[in-house]
Amino acid sequence: MPFAGSRAERFCEALEATMAEFMIISPRRKAAFLAQIALESGELRYTLELASGDAYEGRKDLGNTEPGDGRRFKGRGLLQITGRANYEKCGKALGLDLISHPELLEEPPAAARSAGWYWASRNLNQYADEDRFGAITRLINGGYNHLDERIRYWLRARRAFGL
């Protein structure tokens, strides 16, 4: 993340702990995980989605069933956890009340751990072990948005880890 600057220092400890907790320990896993985080968070700039969240209002597939859920449960964390259902699952797994306090995902420890939880909940270590970066992107993003940029981050991270 060449433009992360002081944000890298702010997130370093949380990311190291998260990668250990969720077994993101090999160079392949770390490279893929950090590349996805780099894109999704704007190189650690954003732990809160810039859009209003109105597009998620009433999205039952995200568990947004109550008025205001779209804005309340818009993307947060380093991989942009989105929707009431994901906040509830993530909070339960991490021991956090994210339904009452979704803003917890904006701070480094929970922002990083939520990314680790999401990664592990989709079994993305296996995909990283197999260098299936496109599949990882689809499972994180729902498609291939900004795939070229993601690949550039991935290749840079792979070089940094000696791959």
Secondary structure, DSSP 8 states (H G I E B T S, - for coil): -TT-THHHHHHHHHHHHHHHHTT--SHHHHHHHHHHHHHHTTTTT-SB-SS-SGGGTT-GGGT--STTHHHHTS-BTTTTB-SHHHHHHHHHHHT--TTT-GGGGGSHHHHHHHHHHHHHHTTHHHHHHTT-HHHHHHHHHSS-TTHHHHHHHHHHHHHHTT-
